[in-house]
Amino acid sequence: MEFYTMVLRKSRNYWVALCLENGIVGQGITKEEAIEKLKEAIDSFDAVHKTENDIYTSPLSVKELHEFLTVDGEEPTTETYELRAVHA
């Protein structure tokens, strides 16, 4: 089991969880659902990555993180964002 770092943010009526190590996202109505979807996506990605050698993986750049935190083309607001470690 590995540790991953994620950022959570609210996007309209959904929560979005973004993994900083590989750019994978999960979405849900609640934070918990978004985290669970992200864990499932990471597990699925890891399973394929172990069998396929030509899959590209890279941590997010600061620019990509800024784009994720920017809502609807606006500058980031004073919203609260969460940074968590997840086990996947």
Accessible surface in RSA format (square Angstrom, percent):
REM  Atomic radii and reference values for relative SASA: ProtOr
REM  Chains: A
REM  Algorithm: Lee & Richards
REM  Probe-radius: 1.40
REM  Slices: 20
REM RES _ NUM      All-atoms   Total-Side   Main-Chain    Non-polar    All polar
REM                ABS   REL    ABS   REL    ABS   REL    ABS   REL    ABS   REL
RES MET A   1   186.30  96.5 105.75  70.0  80.55 191.8  98.13  83.4  88.17 116.8
RES GLU A   2    99.36  57.0  95.20  72.0   4.16   9.9  37.03  71.6  62.33  50.9
RES PHE A   3   137.51  68.8 117.89  73.0  19.62  51.0 117.92  71.5  19.59  56.1
RES TYR A   4    16.38   7.6  14.91   8.5   1.47   3.8  11.84   8.9   4.54   5.6
RES THR A   5    41.83  29.8  41.83  42.4   0.00   0.0  18.50  24.9  23.33  35.3
RES MET A   6     0.12   0.1   0.12   0.1   0.00   0.0   0.12   0.1   0.00   0.0
RES VAL A   7    10.01   6.6  10.01   9.1   0.00   0.0  10.01   8.7   0.00   0.0
RES LEU A   8     0.21   0.1   0.08   0.1   0.14   0.3   0.08   0.1   0.14   0.4
RES ARG A   9    27.99  11.8  27.89  14.2   0.10   0.2   0.25   0.3  27.74  16.8
RES LYS A  10    86.69  42.3  81.86  50.2   4.83  11.5  48.22  43.4  38.47  41.0
RES SER A  11    29.11  24.6  26.91  35.9   2.20   5.1   2.85   6.1  26.26  36.8
RES ARG A  12   178.60  75.0 148.80  75.9  29.80  70.9  69.88  95.5 108.72  65.9
RES ASN A  13   115.14  79.4 108.95 105.3   6.19  14.9  21.15  50.9  93.99  90.8
RES TYR A  14    94.05  43.9  94.05  53.5   0.00   0.0  48.51  36.5  45.54  56.1
RES TRP A  15    43.76  17.6  43.76  21.2   0.00   0.0  32.92  17.6  10.84  17.6
RES VAL A  16    19.04  12.5  19.04  17.2   0.00   0.0  19.04  16.5   0.00   0.0
RES ALA A  17     0.00   0.0   0.00   0.0   0.00   0.0   0.00   0.0   0.00   0.0
RES LEU A  18     8.32   4.6   8.32   6.0   0.00   0.0   8.32   5.8   0.00   0.0
RES CYS A  19     0.00   0.0   0.00   0.0   0.00   0.0   0.00   0.0   0.00   0.0
RES LEU A  20    38.52  21.5  36.45  26.1   2.07   5.2  36.63  25.7   1.90   5.1
RES GLU A  21    66.03  37.9  59.33  44.9   6.70  15.9  40.93  79.2  25.10  20.5
RES ASN A  22    26.61  18.3   5.90   5.7  20.71  49.9   2.89   7.0  23.71  22.9
RES GLY A  23    29.28  36.1   0.00   N/A  29.28  36.1   9.15  25.1  20.13  45.1
RES ILE A  24    29.84  17.0  25.25  18.8   4.60  11.1  29.84  21.5   0.00   0.0
RES VAL A  25    80.02  52.7  67.16  60.8  12.86  31.0  67.16  58.4  12.86  34.9
RES GLY A  26     4.90   6.0   0.00   N/A   4.90   6.0   4.90  13.5   0.00   0.0
RES GLN A  27    96.34  53.9  83.66  61.1  12.68  30.2  18.97  40.4  77.37  58.7
RES GLY A  28     3.80   4.7   0.00   N/A   3.80   4.7   3.80  10.4   0.00   0.0
RES ILE A  29   103.57  58.9  97.60  72.7   5.97  14.4  97.60  70.3   5.97  16.2
RES THR A  30    64.62  46.0  62.16  63.0   2.46   5.9  58.68  78.8   5.94   9.0
RES LYS A  31    58.73  28.7  56.96  34.9   1.78   4.2  22.21  20.0  36.53  38.9
RES GLU A  32   117.28  67.3 111.48  84.3   5.80  13.8  65.76 127.2  51.52  42.1
RES GLU A  33    68.15  39.1  61.95  46.9   6.20  14.8  27.27  52.7  40.88  33.4
RES ALA A  34     0.00   0.0   0.00   0.0   0.00   0.0   0.00   0.0   0.00   0.0
RES ILE A  35    15.44   8.8  15.44  11.5   0.00   0.0  15.44  11.1   0.00   0.0
RES GLU A  36    86.96  49.9  86.86  65.7   0.10   0.2  35.62  68.9  51.34  41.9
RES LYS A  37    93.92  45.8  90.80  55.7   3.12   7.4  38.07  34.3  55.85  59.5
RES LEU A  38     0.00   0.0   0.00   0.0   0.00   0.0   0.00   0.0   0.00   0.0
RES LYS A  39    61.18  29.8  61.18  37.5   0.00   0.0  14.67  13.2  46.51  49.5
RES GLU A  40    92.97  53.4  85.72  64.8   7.25  17.3  39.47  76.3  53.50  43.7
RES ALA A  41    32.48  29.9  22.19  34.2  10.28  23.4  29.20  41.1   3.28   8.7
RES ILE A  42     0.00   0.0   0.00   0.0   0.00   0.0   0.00   0.0   0.00   0.0
RES ASP A  43    75.06  52.6  67.58  67.3   7.47  17.7  28.23  66.4  46.83  46.7
RES SER A  44    67.33  56.9  58.07  77.5   9.26  21.3  32.43  69.1  34.90  48.9
RES PHE A  45    49.26  24.6  43.23  26.8   6.03  15.7  48.74  29.5   0.52   1.5
RES ASP A  46    29.37  20.6  28.47  28.3   0.90   2.1  11.70  27.5  17.68  17.6
RES ALA A  47    59.24  54.5  48.48  74.8  10.76  24.5  54.01  76.1   5.23  13.9
RES VAL A  48    70.51  46.4  68.90  62.4   1.60   3.9  70.51  61.3   0.00   0.0
RES HIS A  49    70.72  38.6  63.97  44.5   6.75  17.3  38.42  39.6  32.30  37.6
RES LYS A  50   166.97  81.5 131.49  80.7  35.48  84.5  84.52  76.1  82.46  87.8
RES THR A  51   105.72  75.2  74.96  76.0  30.76  73.3  71.62  96.2  34.10  51.5
RES GLU A  52    83.48  47.9  80.88  61.2   2.60   6.2  13.06  25.3  70.42  57.5
RES ASN A  53   153.93 106.1 116.99 113.1  36.93  88.9  36.46  87.8 117.46 113.5
RES ASP A  54   129.68  90.8  95.12  94.7  34.56  81.7  50.19 118.1  79.49  79.3
RES ILE A  55    48.80  27.8  35.65  26.6  13.15  31.7  39.05  28.1   9.74  26.4
RES TYR A  56   184.57  86.2 160.57  91.4  24.00  62.5 135.14 101.6  49.42  60.9
RES THR A  57    63.00  44.8  40.77  41.3  22.23  53.0  36.61  49.2  26.38  39.9
RES SER A  58    40.60  34.3  30.11  40.2  10.49  24.2  12.73  27.1  27.87  39.0
RES PRO A  59    95.70  69.7  85.05  77.5  10.64  38.7  85.05  70.2  10.64  66.1
RES LEU A  60    38.62  21.5  16.14  11.5  22.48  56.5  16.59  11.7  22.02  59.3
RES SER A  61    55.12  46.6  43.79  58.4  11.33  26.1  50.42 107.4   4.70   6.6
RES VAL A  62   128.28  84.4 122.86 111.2   5.42  13.1 124.28 108.0   4.01  10.9
RES LYS A  63   148.73  72.6 140.44  86.2   8.29  19.7  89.25  80.3  59.48  63.4
RES GLU A  64    85.24  48.9  81.06  61.3   4.19  10.0  27.49  53.2  57.75  47.2
RES LEU A  65    47.08  26.2  47.08  33.7   0.00   0.0  47.08  33.1   0.00   0.0
RES HIS A  66    82.52  45.1  79.62  55.3   2.90   7.4  60.51  62.4  22.01  25.6
RES GLU A  67   100.56  57.7  87.20  66.0  13.36  31.8  39.67  76.7  60.89  49.7
RES PHE A  68    25.52  12.8  17.13  10.6   8.38  21.8  25.04  15.2   0.48   1.4
RES LEU A  69    35.33  19.7  35.33  25.3   0.00   0.0  35.33  24.8   0.00   0.0
RES THR A  70    24.60  17.5  16.92  17.2   7.68  18.3  16.92  22.7   7.68  11.6
RES VAL A  71    24.25  16.0  23.87  21.6   0.38   0.9  24.19  21.0   0.05   0.1
RES ASP A  72    94.56  66.2  56.11  55.8  38.45  90.9  31.22  73.5  63.34  63.2
RES GLY A  73    77.96  96.1   0.00   N/A  77.96  96.1  37.16 102.0  40.80  91.4
RES GLU A  74   104.11  59.8  97.86  74.0   6.25  14.9  39.16  75.8  64.94  53.0
RES GLU A  75   127.75  73.3 118.91  90.0   8.83  21.0  63.90 123.6  63.84  52.1
RES PRO A  76    54.40  39.6  33.70  30.7  20.70  75.2  33.78  27.9  20.62 128.1
RES THR A  77    61.87  44.0  42.60  43.2  19.27  45.9  50.74  68.2  11.13  16.8
RES THR A  78   146.23 104.0 115.67 117.3  30.56  72.8  90.09 121.0  56.15  84.9
RES GLU A  79    71.84  41.2  52.11  39.4  19.73  47.0  39.69  76.8  32.16  26.3
RES THR A  80   115.65  82.3  95.02  96.3  20.63  49.2  65.68  88.2  49.97  75.5
RES TYR A  81    57.53  26.9  33.14  18.9  24.39  63.5  33.45  25.1  24.08  29.7
RES GLU A  82    38.77  22.3  33.78  25.6   4.98  11.9  26.79  51.8  11.98   9.8
RES LEU A  83   120.41  67.1  89.70  64.2  30.71  77.2  89.70  63.0  30.71  82.6
RES ARG A  84    88.17  37.0  80.79  41.2   7.38  17.6  34.70  47.4  53.47  32.4
RES ALA A  85    71.78  66.0  45.35  70.0  26.44  60.1  45.41  64.0  26.37  69.9
RES VAL A  86     7.41   4.9   5.75   5.2   1.66   4.0   7.41   6.4   0.00   0.0
RES HIS A  87    86.92  47.5  81.31  56.5   5.61  14.3  49.41  50.9  37.51  43.6
RES ALA A  88    19.06  17.5   0.00   0.0  19.06  43.4  13.37  18.8   5.69  15.1
END  Absolute sums over single chains surface
CHAIN  1 A     5899.3       4899.0       1000.3       3359.9       2539.3
END  Absolute sums over all chains
TOTAL          5899.3       4899.0       1000.3       3359.9       2539.3
